Amino acid sequence: MKERLKITCCAFLLFTLCISLFVLSACTPPEDKIYRKSKILMDTLITISAVSDSEDVAEAAIDRAFSEIEKIDGLLNFFSDKSEISKINKNAAVKAVKVSPETFEVIEKAIHASEKTNGAFDITIGPVISLWDFHKKIMPVDKAIKERLSLINYKNIKLDRKLHAVFLNKQGMLIDPGGIAKGYAADRAVEVMKKSGIKSGLVSIAGDIKAFGLRPDGKPWKIGIRNPRQKNKDDEIMATVDLSDMAISTSGDYERYFIADGKRYHHILNPKTGYPADGIMSVSVIAKEGAITDPFSTGIFILGPGKGIKLLEEMGIDGIIVDKDGKIHTTSKLRGKIEIKRNN
C-alpha cells in the first residue's frame, strides 16, 4: 500500500513538473533576432537589417523598405528617361514640371544644403558631371568644362510650393540628385520599417547608413568608417562609432576615381571649378537625417577641413574629416564618442 502511494505521488509530481515547464515555455516570449536582406538598387548594394522576434514580420518590413527605395530611385534617377528628375531637366527654361511630394522635398533639402555650404554642394552640377566618365577614365577638356560652369547655380531652381512644381531658369541646366538621393532613400526606408512594426534596424545604401533603435543585446549599432587609404584587409576600418536613431554618410576620393599622370581624379566635383575637389580624402557626417548627412558630406568635402569643421560646429552636426595628409579632424562633440582604430 505504501509502495503504491509512493508511486502515485511520484507520478503526480512528474505530471505537475511537466505542466509547469509547459506553462513556463508558453509564457517565455520569442527572442529578438537580426534579420538581413541585400539587393542591388540605386546602382549599388543595399543591405537592410530588422530586429524582430518574427522572421515573417521582419521579412515583410524589409521587403516594403526595398519597395520604397525602388520607388524613390524611380523618381530621382538622373540616368532614367522615365524619372521626374529627367522630366524637369528636359523642360529646363521651357516650363515648370509638377512633381511628387518626395521629389519636391529632396530638391528643397538639396537647396538648403547649398545655401548652408555656400554652393559647395549643388545639385545643378549635372552639366559638368555628365562630361566625366570615371569608369572609362575619361577626363573632359578644360574648354568644355568652362563652357558649362555657367549652368551650375542652385539659385536658378525655382520652386512653386503650392503646385509642387519645379522650374530651371536656364536651358541646358541639369539637376543631378546623386549627392542626396541615397541618404533620403535611407530615411524613407526606415520610416516604412517603423510603420511595419519594426522598432530597431539598419539601412545601408553604400556610404549612407541610417540606424534606429538598439540591437537585440541592448547596445547601439556599431558603424565602421572606412580607411580612405586601405593597404590590406586588417586596415579596412579607420574608426567606429555607435549609432542609434541617427544617420551617417561618408564621401571619399576612393569611391570612383582614376589615376592620370600620377594624379587622382575622383567623382566629387567642385561646382565652382568643374574639377575634383582637393585637400580631403574622406568626410563622414552624423546627423538625424540621411537627407542631411548625404549632401553635407559632399559639401564639407569640397569646403575643405578648416571651413568644413567650422560649418559642422555652427550647425551642431558631428563629423570626421581625413585631410590630404591623412590627418584626422573631428568636431568637438564627437571626441570620446568615436573610436579611432588607425590613423593614415
C-alpha positions in Angstrom: 0.0 0.0 0.0 2.8 2.4 1.0 4.7 1.5 -2.2 1.6 2.2 -4.4 1.1 5.5 -2.7 4.8 6.4 -3.2 4.5 5.6 -7.0 1.3 7.7 -7.2 2.9 10.6 -5.5 5.9 10.4 -7.8 3.7 10.3 -10.9 1.7 13.3 -9.7 4.9 15.3 -9.0 6.2 14.4 -12.5 3.0 15.4 -14.1 3.0 18.7 -12.2 6.6 19.4 -13.3 5.7 18.8 -16.9 2.7 21.1 -16.7 4.9 23.8 -15.0 7.6 23.5 -17.7 4.9 23.8 -20.4 3.4 26.9 -18.9 6.9 28.4 -18.4 7.8 27.7 -22.0 4.5 29.1 -23.3 5.0 32.3 -21.3 8.6 32.9 -22.4 8.5 35.5 -25.3 10.3 34.7 -28.5 13.8 36.2 -28.7 14.6 39.2 -30.9 17.0 38.4 -33.7 18.5 40.4 -36.6 17.2 39.6 -40.0 19.0 40.9 -43.1 18.4 41.0 -46.8 20.5 42.6 -49.6 19.7 43.8 -53.1 21.3 45.8 -55.9 19.3 49.1 -56.3 20.3 52.7 -57.0 23.3 51.3 -58.8 24.8 49.9 -55.5 24.5 47.2 -52.9 21.8 47.9 -50.3 21.5 45.9 -47.1 18.6 46.2 -44.7 18.5 44.8 -41.2 15.5 44.4 -39.0 15.3 43.4 -35.4 12.2 41.3 -34.6 11.0 38.2 -32.8 9.3 37.1 -36.0 11.1 36.2 -39.3 7.9 36.8 -41.2 7.3 40.2 -39.8 10.9 41.2 -40.3 11.0 40.0 -44.0 7.7 41.7 -44.8 9.0 45.0 -43.3 12.3 44.7 -45.2 10.5 44.0 -48.5 8.4 47.1 -48.0 11.5 49.1 -47.3 13.1 47.9 -50.5 9.9 48.8 -52.4 10.1 52.3 -51.0 13.8 52.6 -52.1 12.9 51.4 -55.6 10.1 54.0 -55.7 12.5 56.8 -54.7 15.0 55.6 -57.3 12.4 55.7 -60.0 11.6 59.3 -59.1 15.1 60.6 -58.8 17.2 58.6 -61.2 19.4 61.0 -63.2 20.0 58.4 -65.9 16.5 57.2 -66.4 14.3 58.9 -69.0 11.2 58.0 -67.0 12.2 59.7 -63.8 10.8 63.0 -62.6 14.3 64.4 -62.5 14.7 63.7 -66.2 11.4 65.4 -66.9 12.5 68.5 -65.0 15.8 68.5 -66.9 14.2 68.1 -70.3 11.9 71.1 -69.6 14.7 73.4 -68.5 13.8 77.0 -69.5 10.6 75.7 -71.1 8.1 75.1 -68.4 7.6 74.2 -64.7 7.1 70.5 -64.0 4.7 69.3 -61.4 6.4 66.5 -59.3 5.6 64.1 -56.4 6.0 65.3 -52.8 9.1 63.1 -52.5 10.9 64.7 -55.4 9.9 68.2 -54.3 11.1 67.5 -50.8 14.5 66.2 -52.0 15.1 69.3 -54.1 14.1 71.6 -51.2 16.5 69.8 -48.9 19.3 70.0 -51.5 18.8 73.8 -51.9 19.0 74.1 -48.1 22.4 72.2 -48.2 23.5 74.5 -51.0 22.6 77.6 -49.0 24.4 76.4 -45.9 27.6 75.3 -47.8 27.6 78.5 -50.0 27.2 76.4 -53.1 29.8 73.8 -52.3 27.0 71.3 -52.6 24.9 71.9 -55.7 22.5 69.5 -57.4 22.7 71.5 -60.6 26.2 70.1 -61.1 24.7 67.8 -63.8 26.1 69.6 -66.9 29.7 69.1 -65.7 29.2 65.6 -64.1 28.0 64.3 -67.5 31.3 65.3 -69.1 33.3 63.0 -66.8 33.5 59.2 -67.0 35.3 57.7 -64.1 34.7 54.1 -65.2 36.3 54.6 -68.6 38.8 57.1 -67.2 37.7 59.9 -69.5 38.6 63.4 -68.4 36.9 66.3 -70.4 39.0 69.1 -71.9 39.2 72.3 -69.9 37.3 74.3 -72.5 34.2 72.0 -72.3 34.2 72.3 -68.5 34.4 76.1 -68.5 31.6 76.4 -71.1 29.2 74.6 -68.8 30.1 76.2 -65.5 27.6 79.0 -66.1 24.8 76.4 -66.0 25.7 75.4 -62.4 23.8 77.5 -59.9 21.2 76.2 -57.4 19.7 79.7 -57.3 18.3 79.1 -60.8 16.0 76.5 -59.5 12.5 77.9 -58.9 10.1 76.1 -56.7 6.3 76.5 -56.6 5.3 75.1 -53.2 1.5 75.4 -53.9 1.7 73.3 -57.1 4.7 71.2 -56.2 6.3 72.4 -59.4 10.0 72.8 -60.3 11.4 75.1 -63.0 15.0 75.5 -64.2 15.8 79.0 -65.4 18.4 78.2 -68.0 18.3 75.9 -71.0 20.9 73.2 -70.6 20.6 73.1 -66.8 20.6 69.6 -65.3 19.7 68.5 -61.8 21.7 65.5 -60.5 20.4 64.4 -57.1 23.1 61.7 -56.7 24.6 63.5 -53.7 21.3 63.4 -51.7 19.1 60.6 -53.1 20.7 57.7 -51.2 20.5 59.4 -47.8 16.9 60.4 -48.5 16.0 56.9 -49.6 17.5 55.5 -46.3 15.3 57.9 -44.3 12.2 56.8 -46.2 13.1 53.1 -45.8 13.4 53.5 -42.1 10.0 55.2 -41.8 8.4 52.4 -43.8 10.0 49.8 -41.4 8.8 51.7 -38.3 5.2 51.7 -39.7 5.6 48.0 -40.3 6.1 47.4 -36.6 9.9 47.2 -36.6 11.4 49.1 -33.6 15.1 48.6 -34.4 17.0 48.2 -37.6 19.6 49.5 -40.1 19.5 50.6 -43.7 22.8 50.7 -45.5 23.0 52.2 -49.0 26.7 52.3 -50.0 28.2 55.1 -47.9 24.8 56.2 -46.5 23.6 54.4 -43.3 20.5 55.1 -41.1 20.2 53.3 -37.8 17.3 53.2 -35.4 16.6 51.6 -32.1 19.0 49.2 -30.4 20.5 45.8 -31.2 19.0 42.7 -29.5 21.8 42.9 -26.9 20.5 46.4 -26.0 23.5 48.2 -27.5 23.6 50.8 -30.3 24.6 49.8 -33.8 28.4 49.9 -34.3 29.3 51.5 -37.6 32.7 51.3 -39.2 34.2 54.2 -41.1 36.4 53.1 -44.0 40.1 53.9 -44.2 40.5 56.0 -47.4 43.9 54.6 -48.0 43.4 50.9 -47.1 46.6 48.8 -47.6 45.3 45.4 -46.5 42.2 43.7 -45.1 43.2 44.5 -41.5 43.4 48.1 -42.4 39.9 48.4 -43.8 38.2 50.2 -40.9 39.7 53.5 -39.7 37.3 54.2 -36.9 34.0 53.0 -35.4 31.1 55.0 -33.9 27.9 53.8 -32.1 24.6 55.0 -33.6 21.0 54.9 -32.6 18.3 56.9 -34.3 21.0 58.7 -36.4 22.4 58.6 -39.9 25.9 58.7 -41.2 27.2 59.4 -44.7 30.7 59.1 -45.9 32.1 60.8 -49.1 35.6 59.7 -50.2 38.0 60.2 -53.1 38.4 56.4 -53.2 34.8 55.6 -54.4 35.0 56.4 -58.1 38.3 57.6 -59.4 41.2 57.1 -61.8 44.9 58.0 -61.8 46.3 60.0 -64.7 49.9 61.3 -64.8 50.2 60.4 -61.2 47.2 62.5 -60.1 44.0 61.1 -58.6 40.8 62.3 -60.3 37.6 61.4 -58.3 33.9 62.0 -58.7 33.4 64.7 -56.0 33.5 67.8 -58.2 33.8 71.3 -57.1 30.8 73.2 -58.6 32.9 76.3 -59.0 35.7 74.7 -61.0 34.2 71.6 -62.5 37.2 69.6 -61.3 37.6 67.1 -58.4 37.8 68.9 -55.0 41.3 68.9 -53.4 42.5 68.7 -49.9 40.5 65.9 -48.4 40.5 62.1 -48.6 37.1 61.4 -46.9 34.4 63.0 -44.8 31.8 61.4 -42.6 28.9 63.4 -41.3 26.5 62.3 -38.5 23.0 63.8 -38.0 19.4 62.8 -37.5 18.6 62.6 -41.2 20.3 60.9 -44.2 19.0 63.8 -46.3 21.2 66.0 -44.2 24.3 63.8 -43.8 24.5 62.8 -47.5 24.7 66.3 -49.1 26.7 67.8 -46.3 29.4 65.1 -46.5 29.8 66.2 -50.1 29.7 69.9 -49.4 32.1 69.6 -46.5 34.5 67.6 -48.7 34.5 70.5 -51.2 34.8 73.2 -48.5 38.0 71.6 -47.0 39.0 70.7 -43.4 39.0 74.2 -41.9 35.8 75.6 -43.3 34.2 72.2 -43.1 34.7 71.6 -39.3 33.7 75.2 -38.6 30.4 74.8 -40.5 29.6 71.5 -38.8 30.3 73.1 -35.4 28.0 76.0 -36.2 25.2 73.7 -37.2 25.6 71.3 -34.3 26.4 68.4 -36.6 29.1 65.8 -35.9 31.7 64.9 -38.4 35.1 63.4 -39.0 37.5 64.6 -41.8 40.6 62.9 -43.1 42.7 65.6 -44.9 45.0 65.0 -47.9 47.9 64.3 -45.5 45.9 61.7 -43.6 45.4 63.8 -40.5 42.1 63.2 -38.8 39.9 66.2 -37.7 36.7 65.7 -35.7 34.0 68.0 -34.3 34.3 68.7 -30.6 31.2 66.7 -29.5 32.4 63.6 -31.4 35.6 63.3 -29.4 35.2 60.5 -26.9 32.3 59.0 -28.9 34.3 57.7 -31.8 37.0 55.0 -31.6 39.9 55.7 -33.8 41.4 52.4 -34.9 44.0 53.6 -37.3 45.5 56.8 -38.5 46.6 57.0 -42.1 
